[in-house]
Amino acid sequence: MIGMKALAISLILIGYGVPAQGAAPRPAAGTGGVTGKVSFQGTKPKLPQISMAQDRVCASEQKSTVYPEDGRVNSNGTLPNVFIYVKQGLGDATFKTPSTPVTLDQQRCEYQPHVLGIMVGQPLQVLSQDPTTHNIHIMAKNNRSWNVSQQPGSPAFIRRFLHPEIMIPVKCNQHPWMKAYIGVTTNPFYAVTGKDGTFILKGLPSGHYTLEAWTATFGTQESEVTVEADKTATVNFTFHSQ
């Protein structure tokens, strides 16, 4: 009888998908992903050299020629700083707001990163590693705009956005070449392309979605995609010179 009970318990555990001891955990059921690349075709923009001569501290911190991030094209013909996010398809689904802050840093009189994403209500931590005064000016439309000066050595400060907004421009009133963009979303499915122009979105529930690719220079594009459980769909974007 004891053997039969043990067998019954084993069958119940198997039926409910409980992994055997030492087995690798399985991915969440019903979710998949999207991966892709953002390419560029045409004549690359000629980017002007940035002069930081107005602030001796900024000028002294730069060891090489600096060019704007907006309009930049990677050496492999792809685009960095493209914000990719799920624009439609999640319906009324809600997602837990992360408590971990997203950081906007100021290094060598430039914003790091140039483009970032954050969820509604998630903390935005703003800090500076520069020995000069910065002025962080958030120019929002759907959220409250604000303008905060940050002295050298000042502690980081926290702000939150209460509404979704794609995208919020950021500038420094002290240093006009300093620019950044913040994408505020209601879901965690967003990414920013880097030096290879690729992106990946993980953990998407199975369904049909509209993705949007935003750029500061070349406009925006949308693409439809169907995500299946335990599979990764591919979506590529191509922007052209204007």
C-alpha positions in Angstrom: 0.0 0.0 0.0 2.8 2.4 0.8 4.3 1.8 -2.6 1.0 2.6 -4.3 0.6 5.9 -2.3 4.1 6.9 -3.3 3.3 6.2 -7.0 0.1 8.2 -6.8 1.9 11.2 -5.2 4.6 11.0 -8.0 1.9 11.0 -10.7 0.2 14.1 -9.1 3.5 16.0 -9.0 4.2 15.1 -12.6 0.7 16.3 -13.6 1.2 19.7 -12.0 4.6 20.2 -13.7 6.7 20.1 -10.5 10.3 19.8 -11.6 12.4 16.9 -10.4 15.1 17.7 -7.8 18.1 19.1 -9.5 16.3 19.8 -12.8 16.6 23.2 -14.5 13.4 25.4 -14.0 11.3 25.6 -17.1 10.4 29.0 -18.6 7.0 30.5 -17.7 4.2 28.9 -19.7 2.6 30.9 -22.4 5.4 33.4 -23.0 7.8 34.0 -25.8 10.0 36.8 -27.1 10.9 39.1 -30.0 14.4 39.8 -31.3 15.5 42.0 -34.2 17.8 44.6 -35.7 17.4 48.2 -36.7 19.2 49.0 -40.0 20.0 52.2 -41.8 20.1 52.8 -45.6 21.2 55.9 -47.4 23.7 58.7 -46.8 24.8 58.9 -43.2 24.3 62.3 -41.6 27.4 64.5 -41.2 27.6 65.1 -37.5 29.1 68.4 -36.3 31.8 68.3 -33.7 30.7 69.3 -30.2 32.6 72.2 -28.6 32.6 72.3 -24.8 34.8 75.3 -24.6 32.3 77.3 -22.7 32.9 75.1 -19.6 36.6 74.5 -18.9 35.8 71.5 -16.7 33.8 69.8 -19.5 36.5 70.6 -22.1 39.2 69.2 -19.8 37.3 65.9 -19.2 37.1 65.1 -22.9 40.1 63.2 -24.3 38.9 62.9 -27.9 36.5 64.6 -30.4 32.9 64.4 -29.3 29.9 64.2 -31.7 26.2 64.2 -31.1 24.4 60.9 -30.4 21.3 62.0 -32.5 21.8 60.9 -36.1 24.6 58.5 -35.3 25.0 55.3 -37.4 26.9 52.3 -36.2 29.9 51.0 -38.2 27.9 47.9 -39.3 25.1 50.1 -40.8 22.7 49.8 -37.9 21.3 52.4 -35.6 22.0 52.9 -31.9 19.7 54.7 -29.5 16.4 53.3 -31.0 13.7 52.8 -28.4 11.6 49.7 -29.2 8.5 49.0 -27.2 5.1 47.2 -27.2 2.7 49.9 -28.3 -0.5 47.8 -28.6 -1.7 44.3 -27.9 -1.5 43.9 -24.1 -5.1 45.0 -23.6 -5.9 45.6 -19.9 -3.0 43.6 -18.6 -1.2 45.3 -15.7 2.4 44.8 -14.6 4.1 45.3 -11.2 6.1 48.5 -11.1 9.7 47.8 -10.4 11.1 49.3 -7.2 14.7 49.3 -8.5 15.6 52.8 -9.9 16.6 53.5 -13.4 19.7 55.7 -13.5 20.3 58.8 -15.6 24.0 59.7 -15.0 26.1 62.7 -16.1 29.6 61.8 -17.1 32.1 64.0 -18.9 29.3 66.5 -19.5 27.2 64.0 -21.3 24.0 62.1 -20.3 24.5 58.4 -19.8 22.5 56.7 -21.3 21.4 58.8 -24.1 18.0 56.9 -24.4 16.4 55.0 -21.6 13.2 53.4 -20.7 11.3 53.3 -17.4 7.8 52.2 -16.2 5.2 54.5 -14.9 5.8 55.0 -11.1 9.3 53.5 -11.2 12.0 55.6 -9.6 14.3 57.6 -11.8 17.6 58.2 -10.1 19.6 61.2 -11.4 23.2 61.6 -10.4 26.3 63.4 -11.6 30.0 62.4 -11.5 31.1 65.7 -13.0 33.0 68.4 -11.0 30.7 71.1 -12.6 27.1 72.3 -12.1 24.4 70.7 -14.3 20.8 71.6 -14.8 18.5 68.7 -15.6 15.5 70.0 -17.5 12.7 67.4 -18.1 10.4 68.7 -20.9 7.4 66.5 -20.5 3.9 66.9 -22.1 1.9 64.2 -20.4 3.8 64.4 -17.1 5.0 67.3 -14.9 8.0 69.1 -16.3 10.8 69.9 -13.9 14.1 71.7 -13.8 16.7 70.8 -11.1 20.2 72.1 -10.7 22.8 69.6 -9.4 26.0 71.0 -7.9 29.3 69.0 -7.9 29.3 66.4 -5.2 25.5 66.7 -4.7 23.7 63.4 -3.8 21.5 61.7 -6.3 17.8 62.6 -6.4 14.7 60.6 -7.2 11.7 61.5 -9.4 8.8 59.5 -10.8 6.6 59.8 -13.9 2.9 59.2 -13.4 1.8 58.8 -17.0 3.1 57.0 -20.1 4.9 59.2 -22.5 7.0 58.4 -25.6 9.5 60.2 -25.6 10.4 62.9 -23.0 13.3 65.1 -24.0 15.9 66.0 -21.4 18.4 68.8 -21.7 20.9 70.7 -19.5 20.4 74.4 -19.4 24.0 74.9 -18.5 25.4 72.8 -21.4 23.2 73.0 -24.5 24.8 69.9 -26.2 23.6 67.6 -23.4 20.5 65.8 -24.5 18.7 62.6 -23.5 15.3 60.9 -24.0 13.1 58.9 -21.7 10.4 56.5 -22.7 7.8 56.0 -20.0 5.7 52.8 -20.5 3.0 50.9 -18.7 4.7 47.6 -19.4 8.2 46.2 -19.1 8.5 45.2 -22.7 11.0 47.7 -24.1 14.6 47.9 -25.2 17.2 50.3 -26.6 19.5 49.3 -29.4 23.3 49.6 -28.9 26.4 49.4 -31.0 25.2 46.4 -33.0 21.7 47.8 -33.6 19.9 44.7 -32.1 17.2 44.4 -29.5 15.4 41.6 -27.6 12.1 41.6 -25.7 11.6 38.6 -23.3 8.7 37.2 -21.4 5.9 38.4 -23.7 2.5 36.6 -23.2 1.4 34.8 -26.4 -0.5 37.2 -28.6 -0.5 39.7 -31.5 1.3 43.0 -30.9 2.3 46.3 -32.5 5.9 47.3 -31.9 7.1 50.8 -32.4 10.7 51.8 -33.1 11.4 55.4 -32.1 14.4 57.5 -33.2 15.3 61.1 -32.5 16.4 61.8 -36.1 14.7 59.4 -38.5 11.2 59.3 -37.2 9.2 56.2 -36.0 8.1 52.9 -37.5 5.5 50.3 -36.5 5.5 46.5 -37.1 3.0 43.8 -36.3 4.2 40.5 -34.7 2.7 37.4 -33.3 4.3 35.8 -30.3 4.0 32.1 -29.6 4.8 30.4 -26.3 8.4 29.3 -25.9 9.3 30.8 -29.3 11.2 33.9 -30.4 9.8 35.9 -33.3 11.9 38.2 -35.4 11.1 41.8 -36.3 13.5 44.0 -38.2 13.3 47.8 -38.9 15.0 49.8 -41.7 15.3 53.6 -41.5 16.4 55.8 -44.4 18.2 59.1 -44.7 15.9 62.1 -44.8 
